Amino acid sequence: MLPGRMTLSPPGPPCGPPEELQELQELAFIERPIRRSLKTAEEIDQLTVDEDLNDVERAVYLLSMGQEVQRASVISNLPSLVRQNPAETFRRVVPKVRDVLNGAGAEIQLAAATSFLTILQDDIILIHTHTYSILKTVLLHLNHRDAVVSSAWLETLLSAINALPKETIKQEVLNPLLYQSQLSHSLQARLAACRILGRASCKFDSLIVKKELLPLARSLCRDVEPEVRVCMCHQLESMARAIGVDDTRSELLPEMLELAGDEEGSVRLAAFDSIISLMEMMDGDDRLHLLVPLVMSACDASSQVDEGVMVSLSFQFGKLCSGLAGSLSDEQKRLLLQKFQVLCMAGLPADENQMDVGESTLIRCNCCYNLPAMLAFVDPAHFLSDLYPSFSGLCSDPEVSVRRSVAAGFHQVVKMLGSNVHVVHKELLLLLQDNSLEVLDALMNHLDETLEVVLSRGDNLMVDNKLQELLSALLSAEQKVGSSLRWRLHEKLLHRYSCLSRLLPGELLHQTFSARIFMILTTNKVLPVQKEASRTFCTFLRYNRKQEQRQEMMERLIQDLAQGRSYWNRLRFLDVCEIATEIFSRKYFNKHFLIPALELVHDPVANVRYKLCQLLPRLRSSLRLPADKLLLQKLDFCVQKFLCREKDKDVVAMIRKTVLELDKLDLSEPFHKRHEWDLLDQKKEKEEMLLLEMEQLERQQSDGKLNSDKHMERKRRDSKTSLSSTKSMSVSSSTGSSTSGKETRKAKLSRSRSLSSQPTSSKPANSDRPLKVKDLSSSSGLGKSTRDDSLRTAHFTLTTQSTSSMPVLIRSKTTSLLDQASMLEQRDHRSSTLDHRSATRDHRNNMMEQRTSSLEEREHRTSTLEHRDHRTSTLGQRSKTMERGCGMKDSQSRKLSMNRKSSSFQSERE
C-alpha cells in the first residue's frame, strides 16, 4: 500500500509539519489583495501634486484635474481657505466648486452644502457679494432630486437669509417662491416655501409681511397635503410676531382656529401648539372666548381620540394653567385639575384607556415636568388634597424615565412647599433608595437645594425619627453609588454632601458622615472621587464647632495619611493640603498642615517627593513675612535639601523648575490680585474666629445649664432637709405638749382644793431663756447651716422646757395650750430665719468693710510712700542748699583770710 500512495501523490513543495504549511498558505492568501490594491505608476502620477503650489492653486488644480475623493476633500476644506484668503478663494475656487457641483454625486453635494453653511454661520464673509455668489449656488441645487441633499441646501439657504440684505432676499428668494408655492410644484418645493416664508418674515416690516407674505401663507394653510398644512402651522408663530398683536387677532387667529378643527390629527396638533405659543400675545377676552373653549374641548377629546394631542397637552399643561388662571372659573379649574390627575395615570393599570407604552410614558414624564406649575396653580396649601396622590404615584412609577423626571424637579416642589415640606418626606426617601442610578443621578443635580429646605425645618424632622431615616437613606445612597462603576456620579454625590456641614449639628455630622467620608478618602481608587472626598472632609473640618472633634479629625489626617505606611496615602495627604489652601485661612493652614507636608521631604518614595515639589509654590504663597519667618526658613531648608541630596532625576528636574517658580512668585503676582487674595483670606479668618466664638458661647451655655441644674438639685435637697427638720420639730413640740399635759393633770389633782392659783417664781426665769437663745443666734453671725440647726434644736428644747414649766390654770384646756405652743414655735422659727438672714447680711457687710479697709490701708501705704518720697526729695534739696551754703561760707572765709594776710603784709611794710 505504501508504494501505491507514493506514486499517486502529486509533486509539491518540500514536506514539513502541517501547522507550518497552513501558516504559509494563510500568508499567501493575505498577500494577494495587498498586491491588487497597490496603485499603478500612472495612478500615482495623477495623484501627485507639485509641492511649490500654494493652497489656493492646489485647490484649483485638484478641482480641475483631481479625482472625486480629492475634490470632496477640497470642498470640505473650503471654510479654512476662506479664512486664510477670502478674496482669492471666492475669485478662483468658488467658481470651480460651482462647476464641479453640476452633475456631482450626493457626497460632494452634502460636503458643499455643509461647507457653505459653516461659512455663513461663522460670519467669515464680510462682503455681501460673496454671500450673493453662495446664494446663487444654493438656489441652483435647492430642488435636488435627493431629499437629504435638498434639505441640506435648504438649511444653507435659511442661514443665508440672515446674512443677506432685504432687496437681495426680495428679488432672489421671494419672487421665485411665489412660483414654487403653487400646487403644480412638488411637495418638497412647497414644504421649502413654508420654511422660507417663516424665516423671511423676520427680515421685513409688518406692512410688507401683511401685504406680500400673508396671502401666500394663507394659500399654503389650505394646501391639499396635510404635511404642508402642518409645516405652515409651525411658521405662523414667527409671522404673528412680525405683524403685531392687532393684525394677528384679525388675520391669523381665524386661520389657526380653522386649522385646529382640521380633519387630520397632526394638523390639529400643530395648530394647538401654535395657538398656545401665542397665548402671551392675547388679551383677557381672547383667552376667555377663544383659548379656554379650545383647551376644554382638547381636554374632552384627548381622552377618547387623539394620543398626539394628549401628548402635546401634557407637555403644555402647566403653561396653559398658569396663563389661563385669571380667566377660568372654579369649575373649569377643577376640571383641569382632574384632567391632570388622569394624565398622571396614563397607561397604568388603573387607567381605563389603552395606550401605547411609549406614548403613555412620555405623557407621565411631561406631567412630572409640569408639577411645579401645577403646584402654583392649585396653591401649595392645597397640595396634600389635590396633588399629593399624583405626586406620590409618579415617585413610585414603574418606569425609570418617569422617576428620573420627577427626581429632576423634586427641588422645585420642595421649595414651593416651604414649611409643609414634611409631607413629601416619604417620597424623598423612596427616590434616595431607588434601585436605578439614573434616578439618583437626576436627584443629585439639586440635592443641596433640596436638603437645605428639608433640614431647615428641623422641628418637623425630629418627630417620628424622620431625621435618622433621612441620614440613613443618604448613607445607603452613597454606598450604592460607591459600589457601582459610576465614579462621576459618586464624585457629584460627595460634592452635594458637603452642604451638610451647614445644615446638620456638628456632633451628628461627626458621628454619621465624617468616618464614611474619611474611609472613601483612604480606600477609594478613583482619583477624582478621592479629591472630592478630601474637599468634603475639609469642609466638615472647617465648619465643626467642637475643638475635640476637630483635633480628632486632624490627628486622623496626620496619622493615617501624612504618616501612613502606604505611599498612596501620603500622596493623598498632599492632595488634601492642596485643597486645604482653598478652604482654610493661611493662619489655620500654616498651623496644622504646613509642617506635616514639609516633613515629607524625607519620604523614601520618589513620587511623594515629586508631588511635594509641585506643591511648594502653593505652600510658599501661604506665608507672609515677618509673621511666618520660621516657617519660611523651614521651607527654604526643604528646598535646599532637595537641591543637595536628591538623586532621582525626575525629582531633580521638578525642583529646579519649582525654584524658578519660587523666584518669580512675588514678582509674577500683580498687586491687585494679591490684595484680593488677602481680603479673601481675612474673610476666611474672620469666619473661623466666629466659629470659635460660637463654640465658646455654646460651652458657656452648656456650663450655665449644668450649673443651673446643680443649683436646682441643691434647692431640692435643701427643701427636703427643711421639711425633715420641720417634721422633727413638730414631733418634738408634740412630745413637749404631751409632757406638759401630764404635768397639768398632776397640778389639777394636787391643787383641786383651791379655786385659783398664783404665779410661781419660775415665770421670769422662763421669760429670760428665749432672750439668751436670741443672743446666741445673733452672736453666731457666720451663718453656717450646721450652727443654725444646732441653735434651732437648742431653741426648741428651751421652749419646750419653758412651756412645760409654766403654771397652768385649772379651767384651761390642753388644745389651747397646744395651739399656743405651735404658734410660738412658728414665731420662733420665723425669728430664727430672720436672724439667719440678718447674720448673713452682717457677714457680707463685714466682708465689704474688710475689703474697703484693705483698700484704705493700701491707699494709706501708697500715701505714706509718697510722703516718704517727698521727704527724701526735700532732704535732698536741703542737703544741696546746705552744700551750696557751705561752699559760699568757705569762699567768704578764704576771702577774709586773704584780706587779713594782705592787711598784715601792708602793716609789716609800714
JOLINVEN-V521346 format. One line per field, one symbol per residue. ss: DSSP state (2 for helix, 1 for strand, 0 for the rest). phi: phi as a letter, one per 30 degrees, with the letter a starting at -180 (. if undefined). psi: psi as a letter, one per 20 degrees, with the letter a starting at -180 (. if undefined). Layout:
BEGIN
ss = ???
phi = ???
psi = ???
END
This chain:
BEGIN
ss = 0222222200000000022222222222222222222000222222200000002222222222200222222222022222220222222222222222200002222222222222222000000222222222222200000022222222222222222002222222222222220000002222222222222200000222222222222222200002222222222222222220222222222222222200002222222222222022200222222222222222222200002222222222222222202220022222222222222200000000000022222222222220222222220222222202222222200002222222220222222222222222222222220000222222220022222222220222222222222222222222222200002222222222200222200222222222222222222000222222222222222220002222222222222222000022222222222222222002222222022222222200022222222222222220000000222222222222222220002222222222222220222200222222222222222222222222222222222222222222222222222222222222222222222222222222220000000000022222222222222222200000222222222222222222222000000002222222222222222222222222222222222222222222222222222222222222222222222222222222222222222222222220
phi = .ddddddddddadedaddddddddddddddddddddddddddddddddbdddddddddddddddcdddddddddddddedddddbddddddcddddddddddidddddddddddddddddddhddccdddddddddddddcdcdddddddddddddddddddccdddddddccddddddddddddddddddddddddddddddcdddddddccddddddddcddddddddddddcdddddddcjdddddccceeddddddcddddddddddddddddcdddcddddddccdddddddddddddcccdddddddddcdddddddcddccddddddddddddddddcdidedddddbddddddddddddddcdddddddciedcdddccdeddddddcddddddddddddcddddddddidcdddcddddddddcddddddddddddbddddddddddcddddddhiddddddddddddddddddccddddddddddddddddcccdddddddccddddddddccdccddddddddddddddddcdccddddddddddddddcdcdddddddddddddddddddccdddddddccddddddddcddcddddddddddeedddddcbdcdcdddddddddddddedccdcddddddddddddddddcddddddddddddddddddddddddddddddddddddddddddddddddddedddddddddddddddddddddddddddddddddddcdddcbbcdcddddddddddddddddddddddiddddddddddddddddddddddddbddddcdddddddddddddddddddddddddddddddddddddddddddddddddddddddeddddddddddddddedddddddddddddddddddddddded
psi = hghghhhipqqarqqaqhghhhghhgghhhhghghhiqqrhghhhhipqpiiqagghhggghhgirrhghghgghhjhhhhhhgnhghghhhgghhghhhhojrahghghggggghhgghhjlhpiphhghhhhghhghhjhlqhphghghghghgghhhhhiqrgggggghghghhhhhiqhirrhhhhhhhghhghhhhiirrhghghhhhghhhghhhkqhphhghgghhhihghhhhhirgghghhghghhghhhhkqhphhgggghgggghhjhiiqahghhghggghgghhhhhhhigfphghgghghhjggggghhjhiiqrhghghghghhhhghijpirhiphpprqggghghghghhhhjgghhhhgiphhjghhgigggghhhhkqhphhghhghhhjhhggghhhdikhihkghhghghhjqhphhghghhihkhhhghhggiimhghhipkkhghggghhgghgghghhiajmhhhgggghhhihihhihqqhgghhhghghghhgghihqipghgghhhgggghgghhjpjphghghgghhhggghfhkqhphghhhhhhghghhhhhgrrhggghhhhgghghijhjpiphhghghhghighhhhiiqpqjhkgghhhhghhgghhghhiphphghghhhghhghhhhjghhhprghghggggghhhgghgghhhhgghggghggggghggghgggghggggghghhghghghghgghghghgghgghhghhghhkhhqiqqqqriighghhhghhhhhhghhhmjhkqhghgggggggghgghhgghhiqqpqhiqqhghggggghggggghgghggghgghghghgghggghgghhhghgghgghggghggggghgggggghghggggggggghghggghgggghhhgghgg.
END
